[in-house]
């Protein structure tokens, strides 16, 4: 009985904290919502409703237009394997508006309708627009996967992956190393755009600068994408060889924006805060930003981004109680998504270090939270924290996740010898497709 009462109290505290966090989200966006409501039309006079309204803020960028879609806040959540499932995307959507892309899924797995691939492209009924990212190296298989998604109304937007630097992808000629092969790159874009066009689904792509500094492809790839009907391009300002090390090259994003002028160009790399996003736009002129590791353990970053892009300096600074409430909410959504408590808790474990970055949570407590197996166990361990700890400031800011070190990309044999496909690779294109998802 005592344990039941204790758990009930913990749950009640978490619920109250969650409500407080949501209220803080609301306060973060109220200033510019009031500003929007205070005008009859862009540039129009303020309505005289007898009440005090916030001063009109000047948006940093207009809404992002991708084909027939309008994204009010020009921010995209980057696909991250094992992270950006429906549960995490919902947490982010509850914080702020944007385009939230599901985990990368391989075209072959989709065509084969493997259970995992079909789970990856599932969306919450309230999620709109629905966005998925497809990876593949065989144009026919990519086209078939895109047709499946579009014809069965499983997404409103499809992104193509040409940015993954993972060895299991690059050794098959995919991800960040694929644009090196001109003909193959063109064939994949053509197949995807052609398959999606009858259903009005825009296709975009995300890429890196190239394989390494001696084999850059991003400017040429951007022009080809524009020519072949891609609706927008996103550039991660690193090469495949860099992985996530060093500093993202924002100047490359600026050069791409100068080169590709007919479709939106989005920038990606080293956005750890709303201020970073605004600064990237200022330096590069890009039409929007893509956020990856910066939101790990920090879904409220999208509230900051929405506020910043609408000209507000309001930011979320959650204390430990609000963080605990967010973790509890994340756990509930994970269980709902996976339909299995143990699997959901195992998937949640990796997020703990990100959530507690900079907060005064001891090593033993962190280790215990990173091993939870049930919701009741999570409640116990969260309830044992000193939840009155305030936001720790700079300690909770900055880089998240592992940067690692540069790595020589693993490539198919003879990949760099020519920009064209070898006869041997051409014969085995279908076999080069991964049958698993991730990366």
N, C-alpha and C positions, 0 to 999 in steps of 0.2 A: 504493500500500500504506500509506504514511504517513497519507494522508487517511482511509483506512478505519479504521486503528487509532485515529486521533484521534476520529472520530465514535463509534466503539465506546466509547471512554472517556467521552465526553460523555454518551452514552446510559446508561452504567452509573452515572455520577454522578447523572443525573436520576432513574433508577430508585431509587437509594438515598435521594435526597431526597424522592421521592414517598412511599416507605415511611415515612420519618421524619414527613412531614406527616400521613399517615394515622394513625400512632401518636399524634401530637399530638391529632388529632381524637378518637381513642379516649380519651385521657387526659382530654379536656375533658368527656366525658359519663360517664366511669366513676363519679365521685362520686355523681351522683344515680341511676345505675343500681344501684349498691351499695345506696343508700338504699331504692330500690324493692324490691330483693330481700330487704331485711332485715325486711320486714313480711309477715304472712300475708294481710292485706287492709287496705284503707284504714283507718287508725286502729287496726290490730291490733298485737299485741306483736311485738317483734323476735325473729327466729329465733335460737336459740342453736346456732350451728354451729361453735363453738370458734375462730372467727377474728374479727379486728378488722374492723368495718364502719364505713363513713362515717356521720356523724350524719345523721338523716333531715332532708332539706330540704323546705321548704314550697313547693309549686308556686305560681306567681303566678296561674295560671288553670287551670281544668279543661280537659280535651280539648274541642276545638271540634266540635260536632255540626251537620252540614249534611245535612239529610234523613236518609238511611240511612247516611251516611258519618261516621266518627269520625276526626278529625285529632288525634293525640296532642299534638303541639306546635301551638298555635293561631297558626300563621304561614303566610301565603300569599305565594308569589312572584308579583308582578304580571306580567301579560303585557307584554313589550316587543318591538316589532318588530325583527327582526334580532339579537336577543339571546337570548331564552328558547326557543331551539330545543332539540331533544332532547338534544344534546350538553351544553349549559350546564345544563339541568335535571338531568341525571345527575350532573354535578359537584356541584351544590347538594345533591342527595339523598345523595351519598356523605358530605357534611359533617354533615347533620342532617335530622331529620324535618320534614314540613310538607306543604302542598298546593302543588304546582308546576304553574302554568298555562302552557300553550303560547302562542305568539304569537297575536295577534288574527288571525282569518280572516273574510273577508266572506261573508255568507250566499249572495250570488249566485254567488261563485266556487265555493263548496261545492256548490251545487245543480248547477252546470255541471261539477263534478268536474274543475276545472283541475288540472294536475299539481302546481302550487305549493301550492294549497289542500290537496290530499290529502297532500302532504309535511308541511305544517305540523301536521296533526292526527295524524301518525304518532307512536307512542310506543315507547320501549324496552320489550322484553318483560318487564323487571323493574319497570317503572314502575307504581306503584299508590298511590293512585287516579290514573287518567288524567283529565286536566283540559284542556278547551279553552275558548277565548273566542270568541264569535261577535258580529259587528257587522252591523247592517242597519237599514234605514228602512222596509222594506215588510213588514208583518206576515205576508203569505202566504209570502214568500220566507224570512223568518226561521223561520217554522214548518216549512217544507220542509227547511231546513238542519238544524234541531234534530232533526227526524224521521230524517233520513239518519244523523246521528251516533248517535242513541239506538237506532234499529232495527237498525243494522248493528254495534252493540256497539263503537263506536269511542272511547267515553269513559265515565267513571263520573260525571262532573260537567261541567256546562255553565255558563259565565258569560256574561252579556250585557254588552256594552260601551256604557255611557252616560257615559264619562269622557274619551274622547279629545278633545283640543283642536286637533288638526292641521287646518289649513285645508282640505285635500282631503276631510276627513270632515265638518266643520261646514258647509261651503258647500252640502252636499247635505242638510242638516238632521239629520245624524247625530251620534253620540258625545255630547259633553257638552251640546249644545244641544237634543237631542231631547226630554227631559222637559218642556220648555216647552209642547209640544203635547200636551195632556191625552189626547185621544181616541186619538191615534197611539201614545202611550206605553202606554196601557192595552191597546191592541190587540196590540202587540208582545209584552208580557208574557203576555197570555192565550194567544196563539198558541204561544209557546215552552213555557210550562208544560203546555199541553194536549198538545203533541207529545211531550214527554218523559215525562209521567206514566205511560203504559201500560208503560213499560220501567223504571220505578223510578229514573230518572236525575234527581237534584235540579238545579234551575236557580237560579243566583244572579245578582246584578248588581253592577256597579261604576259609581259615578257621581261627579260633582263637585257642588259647592255650587249651581251654576247657571251661567248665561251670564256674568253680571257681578253686581256688588253690588246692582244695581237689578232684577235678574231672577233671584232665587234660587228654586230648585225642590226642594231636597233633602229637606226635611221632608215636603212633600206626596208626593213620589215614594217616599219610604220607607214611608209609610202605604199608598199604592197597592200597592206591592210586597208588603207584608205581607198585604193583603187578597186579592191575586190568586194567592197560593201560591208566591211566591218564597221560597227556603229560607234566604237570608241576603243582607244588603246590605253593601257596602263603600263608604266615603266617602273620597275624596281631598279634603282640607280646603282646596281652592283652587277658584276659578271658572275657566271656560274662558278668560276674559280674562287671567288671571294666567299661564296656561301653567304654567311651573315657577319663576316668579320669586317674590320675597318669601318670606314665612313661611307655612307651612301653618296653617290655623285649627283647632287641636285643640278649641277651644270648640264649634265646629260639630259635631264628632264627638260630643261630650258631649251636645249638644242632640238629636242624632239618636237616640242611645242612650236618652235619656229619653222620646223620642216613640215610637219603634218598640220595643215590649216583648215581642213574641211570637216573634221570630226573631233570630238573632245579628246583631250590628252590628260590622263590622270597620273599623279606622281605618287611614288611609294618608296619608303625607306627612311628609317630613323625618325618616325613621327611618334614621339613619346608623350606629347601633350598637345592641347589645343593650340598653344602658342607656336609649337613646331609646325603644325598644319598651316596656320596662317602665314608663317614665315616662308614655308615652302611655296605657297601661292605667290607671295610677294617676290621671291627670288626667281621663280621659274615661269610665272604666268600660266601655270597649269589650270585646267578647268575643274579639278576636284582632286581629292586625295584618297589613297587606299591605306588603311590602317591594319597592320597585322599584329606583331608581338606587343605593340604598345598597349593593347587592350586586354592582354592576358592577366587575369585576376583583377581586372579593373573595367568592368562593363560600363560603369558610370562615365568613362571617358567620352562616350557618345553624347552624353548630356553636355559635357564641356565643349565638344566639337559643335554641337548644334547652337549653343549659346555664342561661341566665338564667331562662327560663320554668319551669325545674325547681328554681329557688332556688339555683343554683350561681353563684359569681363567677369560675369558670375561663374564660379567654378564649384565643383563638388569636392568637399574635403571630409570624407566620412571618418568618424571615429571607429574604434574596434567593434562597438555594438552594431553599427550599421554594416560593417564588413561581415560580421557573423550572420546577420540577418540575410545578407545577399548570398552567402554560402548556403544557408538553409534553403533559400528560395531556389538556388541553382540545383541543389540535391533533389528537391521535389520535382522540378522540371525534368531532370535526368531520369528519375524513376518513371515518370509519365512517358518519356520518350522511348526508353529501352524496355519498359514493361517488366523489369526484373531488378529488384533492389540491389542485389550483390553486384551485378554488372554495372549498374549506375554508380554505386559507391566506388567501385574500382576505377571507373572513368573519371570520377571527381577528384581522386587522390592527387593527380598531377597538378591540379589547379591550386592546391593549398599553399605551396611556396610562393606562387604568384600573388595570391590574395593577401598573404601576410608580409609581403616585402616591406621592410621598414618599420613594421609594428613590433612593439616589445612583447613578443611571444617566444617563450623559451624553447630550446632545442628539443627537450623531451615532449613538450606539448605539440610542437610542430610534427615530430615524428609520429606521435599518436594520431594526430589528425590525418596524416598521410597514409594511415593504415586502416581507416574506418571501413566497416563492412555493412553497417546497418544505419538507418536513420536515427534510431534510438541511441546508438553509440555516438553518432555525430552530435546529437543534442547534448549528451552528457559532457563531451569534450569541449564543445563550444561554451556550455554553461559554466565550465570550470575556469574559463579565461577571465582576466580582469577587463570586463567589457566597458568600463568607464574610461579606458585609455583614449585620449583625443587623437586626431589626425597627426601623424608624426612629421608632416612637412616634407622637406627635401629628401628624407630617407625613403619615402614611398614613391618618389618620382624617378625619372630617368629610365635607362635601358632595362628591359625585362627579357627574360629568357636567355639562353646561352648564345653568345656571339660566335664562339669557336675560332678557328684559324683558317686561313686560306687552304684550299685543297685542290690538287690537280684533278680536273674533271675526268671521270671514267667514261671513255667514249668507245663506240664500236670500232673495230680494227679499220684503220685507214680513213677514219671519218674526216680528218683535216686535209687529206690529200687533194680533195676536189670539192667544189661547191655542188657538184652533181652526185646523184646516187650511183653507187656501184651496182653492177648487174646482180651480184650476189645478194646485196641488201634488198634490192628491188624484188627479187624472187621470194625473199623471206619476210616481206613486210608484215603479213598477217601474223606470223609467228612472233614478230617483235612486239606485238601488242601485249601489255600486261593484263593478266586476268584477275589481278587483285586491285583494290582501291587503296589510296593513301599517297604519301609523298608530300 
